[in-house]
Amino acid sequence: MAVAERSFAGVPRPEERPSFMRRLANQPVGRLLILPALVYAILVTQLPFLLTIWYSLQRWNLNRPERRAFVGLDNYWFLLTRDPTFREAAVNTAVFIVAAVFLSLLLGLLYAELVNHKFPGRGIVRTLLITPFLIMPAAASLTWKYQLFNPNFGVINWFTRSVLPGEVSPNWLGNFPAGSVITVLVWRWAPFMMLILLAGMQSISEEVREAVRVDGATAWQEFRDITFPHLSRFLQLGGLLGTVFIVQEIDPIYMLTKGGPASQSTTLPYLVYEKARESFDVGRGAALGVIVVLISIVSITLLLRLLDRLIKEA
């Protein structure tokens, strides 16, 4: 009997164990304040994702609802092995992201270097450069489609016919769909990159700039030796955020090309919309959505590790 009492001496009795509410009350105030937001985030993000996973395991086409059945991983197998559109959309997504992010960073760097210097009307120029990022994507895409890319009365073709010999008037959206969409993405996201890089430029001490100028450095040498090395972390941040945001862009593709001609401008997020909304194939659309989420998580994780390594080596 004494042995039994000693073996259970360190275990609190049931009535002595703190209740859930008491343990909750003992948490730091900061955790309690974020608890409602955490619960809300779980409800609006994780529960729909779990429902999407469940849909992805079913054969469910709204055109033939009577054939709905549980098929396991058949939807994933079909997309990964027998759907050529998926592979083409994956390649297009990679090309779009790399090209759009790189060109947005380059153009944003030029914008930031321009407005980082004092000149009359700098505030107006800065506001005008930011404006594309503030316009609704659908409205901006329609403007590009009908006022700039139109082969008959678009501004771009008017310029090419006026300047270039031979009445050059290409059908931009028909012959160059990927380049046209990337152009709109770069126009839209370059101001965002400008804001990030401009913040980095303005964090450089003016005393350092003055010392370089006193030593006789030219403007190019100042940018190459002082400004650009200082912007390495800001460029990495812009590249990361640009990748996260640009991969989600559907509006320009839908408004400009609808993924065509054929599948030349179809990306994975747009293919999800096309499968689920236009083909009414809920099962394969959900499976494709899960695949896109997993690819995004893996890609962003690898990119974060790469950026962390670059920052540590800098």
Rosetta blueprint (number, residue, H / E / L):
1 M L
2 A H
3 V H
4 A H
5 E H
6 R H
7 S H
8 F L
9 A L
10 G L
11 V L
12 P L
13 R L
14 P H
15 E H
16 E H
17 R L
18 P L
19 S L
20 F H
21 M H
22 R H
23 R H
24 L H
25 A H
26 N L
27 Q L
28 P L
29 V H
30 G H
31 R H
32 L H
33 L H
34 I H
35 L H
36 P H
37 A H
38 L H
39 V H
40 Y H
41 A H
42 I H
43 L H
44 V H
45 T H
46 Q H
47 L H
48 P H
49 F H
50 L H
51 L H
52 T H
53 I H
54 W H
55 Y H
56 S H
57 L L
58 Q E
59 R E
60 W L
61 N E
62 L L
63 N L
64 R L
65 P H
66 E H
67 R H
68 R L
69 A E
70 F E
71 V L
72 G L
73 L L
74 D H
75 N H
76 Y H
77 W H
78 F H
79 L H
80 L H
81 T H
82 R L
83 D L
84 P H
85 T H
86 F H
87 R H
88 E H
89 A H
90 A H
91 V H
92 N H
93 T H
94 A H
95 V H
96 F H
97 I H
98 V H
99 A H
100 A H
101 V H
102 F H
103 L H
104 S H
105 L H
106 L H
107 L H
108 G H
109 L H
110 L H
111 Y H
112 A H
113 E H
114 L H
115 V H
116 N L
117 H L
118 K L
119 F L
120 P L
121 G L
122 R H
123 G H
124 I H
125 V H
126 R H
127 T H
128 L H
129 L H
130 I H
131 T H
132 P H
133 F H
134 L H
135 I L
136 M L
137 P H
138 A H
139 A H
140 A H
141 S H
142 L H
143 T H
144 W H
145 K H
146 Y H
147 Q H
148 L H
149 F L
150 N L
151 P L
152 N L
153 F L
154 G L
155 V H
156 I H
157 N H
158 W H
159 F H
160 T H
161 R H
162 S H
163 V H
164 L L
165 P L
166 G L
167 E L
168 V L
169 S L
170 P L
171 N L
172 W H
173 L H
174 G H
175 N H
176 F L
177 P H
178 A H
179 G H
180 S H
181 V H
182 I H
183 T H
184 V H
185 L H
186 V H
187 W H
188 R H
189 W H
190 A H
191 P H
192 F H
193 M H
194 M H
195 L H
196 I H
197 L H
198 L H
199 A H
200 G H
201 M H
202 Q H
203 S L
204 I L
205 S L
206 E H
207 E H
208 V H
209 R H
210 E H
211 A H
212 V H
213 R H
214 V H
215 D L
216 G L
217 A L
218 T L
219 A H
220 W H
221 Q H
222 E H
223 F H
224 R H
225 D H
226 I H
227 T H
228 F H
229 P H
230 H H
231 L L
232 S H
233 R H
234 F H
235 L H
236 Q H
237 L H
238 G H
239 G H
240 L H
241 L H
242 G H
243 T H
244 V H
245 F H
246 I H
247 V L
248 Q L
249 E L
250 I L
251 D H
252 P H
253 I H
254 Y H
255 M H
256 L H
257 T L
258 K L
259 G L
260 G L
261 P L
262 A L
263 S L
264 Q L
265 S L
266 T L
267 T L
268 L H
269 P H
270 Y H
271 L H
272 V H
273 Y H
274 E H
275 K H
276 A H
277 R H
278 E H
279 S L
280 F L
281 D E
282 V H
283 G H
284 R H
285 G H
286 A H
287 A H
288 L H
289 G H
290 V H
291 I H
292 V H
293 V H
294 L H
295 I H
296 S H
297 I H
298 V H
299 S H
300 I H
301 T H
302 L H
303 L H
304 L H
305 R H
306 L H
307 L H
308 D H
309 R H
310 L H
311 I H
312 K H
313 E H
314 A L
